Structures are given as structure tokens and as C-alpha cells.
Amino acid sequence: MAYQNQNFKDEVITHSAMILGYAEKFEQARWVTHIITPDIVKASFGRSNDFREDDKVSTGSSKQEDYFLIAYFFYISVKIMLYRSN
């Protein structure tokens, strides 16, 4: 069973492998409870990094393109830091 801090009014979203408290103010999960079943423990595959919209978020999920500029600016920042360190 998931625990929700009563000070927050997060939307509780249940999936087959996790339960999360979605904080609309920040447009992301405030907390996540992963459900680890024996078949997951024994699995021989790794985590995939494919972004998926969550259609269970009542106010609408973020989309992958929402993160494009963040990733781009992070990439540029790293390039500048590496350039300056040489």
C-alpha cells in the first residue's frame, strides 16, 4: 500500500508496476512506489530510456518534446564547460 503525505494533494496514479503521487504544480511525480515482483527480480533485461506519456494523469501528461530544449541546453552547457576546462 502506498503512503501519501497528507500535506500534499497529489493525484495518486496506479500502474501495474508502480504507484505514484503526481504533483501538478511541478508537473512530475513527487513520489513513486515500485512494485517488485519475483519475475522482475529474475529478469535479465535492463531499463529502457524510452519516454512514454502517462494517459492516467488527469490534467495531461508531459510529452517528450517538452524536454527537448532542456536536453539541448544541458548538452550545450556541458560542451561549454569542457571547452573552458581545456
N, C-alpha and C positions, 0 to 999 in steps of 0.2 A: 504494500500500500504506500502511496506517495504521501509525503508530508508537505503541506503548504503553509508558509508563514502567514499568519492572519493579518500582518501589517501590509501585505501586498494583495492586490486584487488581480492576480494573474489569471489568464484563461488556461485552464488545465486541459491539455490535449493528450489523448491516449492513442498510441500506436502499438503494433504487435510486439515491438522490441524496446519500446521506451515510453515513458510518460514525461511530459514537460510542462513547465509553467511559462506561458508566453506573456511577456511584458510589452504591451502595445506601445508604451511610452518610448521604449528603446528599440522596438521592432525586432526583438530577438528573445531567445529563451533566457529566463533568469535562472532556471534550474532544470536539470534533466536527471531522471532516474532510468538507468539502463536495466533491462530485464535480461539476465544472463542465464540461458538455458543450457543443459548439457551439450546439445548439438552445436551451440555457438562456441563453447569451450573447446570442443574437439575439432573444430573447423580448421582446415589447412589453407584458408584464403585470408588475404589482408583486407584492409579497409579501402574502399574506393573513394575517390575525391570528386565524385560527380554531384553537382548541386541539384537538388530537387525542390521544387516549390511544394509547400505544405497546404493542400487544399482544405485541411481541417481548421486552419486559422480563420476565424470568423471575419476578421477585418481585411483579409487578403494577405498572402504571403509575399515576402521579398522575392524578387526574380533575379536570376543570375546576372542580368545586365545592370542591376542596382550596384553590384560590386565591381564592375569593370573599371571605373575611374579610381576606386580605392586601390585596386591591384596595380593599375598603371602608375599612380603616384608613388606607391610603395616601391615599385621597380625602379622608377627614376631616382628616388631618394637613395636607394642602395647604390645605384650607379654613381651618383654624385659623391657619396661617402667613400666609395672605393677609389674614385678618381683623386679625391683630396688626400687620401692616405698614402698615395704613391709619390 
